[in-house]
Amino acid sequence: MNENFDKSLGLVLQSEGLYVNDPHDAGGETMRGVTRNAWAGWLKRPIADGEMAKLTVEDVTPFYKALYWDKAHCSELPLGIDYCVFDASVNMGVGGGIKLLQKAIGCVPDGSIGPNTMKAIQEADAKVMVEKFATAKEGFYHEIVEHKPDQVKYLNGWLDRVKRVKITALGMINGN
């Protein structure tokens, strides 16, 4: 379902925002959700000062497609579920996004989509899957704060994002 990539990317970019360089954020210098380190790895070169703040949507689109949408097998997932997994993968890594999906469908959370995971996805009710996925994602963020209390300042934003993604994903499933 690559046709949902553009819409999903637009939604993820809204959530990620623009330029940030928060010393308390583990991602460090970030533009449109892309960290400086990730961008340097993508380009296979060091990033010059001031370069991150200039990244456009056109610049980051192939990055997100290759490193998150494709690696998380989003084009093979049902509409709405693809967006949930893509958003989570951007936020917590592809393995983390897939593990949340696997928890939501009762599979062993190994972070890899194989035949057992695909079979369980095909047999699951998409709406129930989105609800369980959101619950697992909320739990993930609460665990972060439990282990790193200084991250509590981000919790409400993370939980708001979970709600927005859930509502949007359910809308996609319902044809909205």
N, C-alpha and C positions, 0 to 999 in steps of 0.2 A: 504493500500500500504506500508506495512512494508519493502518491498524490496528497497524502496528509503531511508530508515533510514541511512544505512551505508554511502551512498554517501552524503546525507545531513549533517550528523554528520561530515564527513571529511571536508566539505566546511565550516561549522560553526567553527570548530576548527582552520582552516586556518585564518578565520577572527578574532577569539578571541585571537590567539597568545599564547605565553608561559607565563612565570612568570612576574607579574607586581605588584608593591606595590607603586602606585602613591597616595600621600596624598590628591590630589585634586579630585581623582576619588571616587565617592560615594561607589563603590564596595569594595574599600580597597584592601587588599592582595588577589590576584587572580592568578590562574594557569589554563591554558587551558579554560579560561572563567568562571571557578568555583570560587566563592568567598569563603573566609575562613568561613564566617558565614553560607553560604549555605552548605558547606561541613560538618561542625560540625553538622548541623541539619540532614543531610543525614545519618551521622554515629552515631548520637545521643550521641556524646561525644565531649569534648574539643579537639582542634587541637594543637598539639605540635609545638613549634617554629621549622621552617625548614621543616615541613611536607608538606606544600602546594607546595613547589618548586619541590618536588619529584613525584607529581602525573603524572601517565602515561595515555595514551589514554585508555588502558584497564581498569584503575581505574575509569575513568569518564564516560565511555560508558553507564553502567547501570543507572547512575545518570541522564544523558541527556535523555535516553529512557523513564524512569519512570516519571521524573518531568517536561519534556517539550514535547517530541514527543507524549507520550500517553495522558497526560493531555490536550494537545491542539487538540486531535483527529486527528492527522496528518495522521494516517493510513486510515482514512475515506475520506481524501481529494484527489482531482485529482493531478496527477503528476505535479510538478512545484509549485502548490499552497501549497502542503504539505511542501516543502522546504521554501517558503516565510514565512509561518506561524511559522514553527519551528525556523527559524533564528530570526524572530521578537520576538517570545516568550522567547528565550534565552536572547535577548538583552533588552527587556522591560517587561518581565513577561508574563505568559500565557494569562492572561486577556487582556493585552495590545495587544498582537499579534492577538487574536481573534477579538478584537474591530476593529483593522485595516482591517481585512478581512470583517467584517460586514459593515464597512463604504464603502469598495470597491464594495460591492454587493447591497448596499442600504437597509440594515437591520438596525434595532435599535441596536446600539453598546452597548450591555449589557455584553460582555465578556464571554458569554456562548454559545456553539454550541448546539442548539436545532433543532426541526423539521423545523421551519421557515427558519433558517439559512441554514440548509442542502438543503432544497428545492431551495432556492435562488442560492446556489452554483451549484447545478445540472443544473439549468436553465441558468446560466451565461456563457458567452464566457470566457474561461480560459485566453486567451491572454489579453483581456480587463481587466479582474480581476487583473492580475499581474500588468498592467500599473496603475490602480487605487490604488492598494495596495501600490505600490512604491510612488505614489504621496502623499498618506495619511501618509506614514512613513516619508517622507521628511518633511511634515508639523509638525509631532510630534517632530522631532529634532529641527526644527526652533522654536517651542514653548518652548522647554527646554532652548534654548539660550536666548529667549526673557525674560523668567522668571529668569534665572540664567546666566547673561552675562559672568561670569567667565568660563562657559562651552564652550565658543566659540572656544577654542583651540581644541576641539574634533569634531567640526562641519564638517570640510572637510573629516575627516576619516569616520564619520557616513554617510555622503552623498555618499562617494565613495563606501561604503559597500552596500548602497541601490542600486546603479547602478550595482554592481557586482551581487547581488542577482537577480535583475530584468533580467539581460542578461542571467544568468544561468538558471533561472526558465523558461524563454521563450524558451531557448534551450531544456530544458527537455520536454516541451510541444510539441516542433517540432521534438522530437525524437533524439536530439543530445546528 
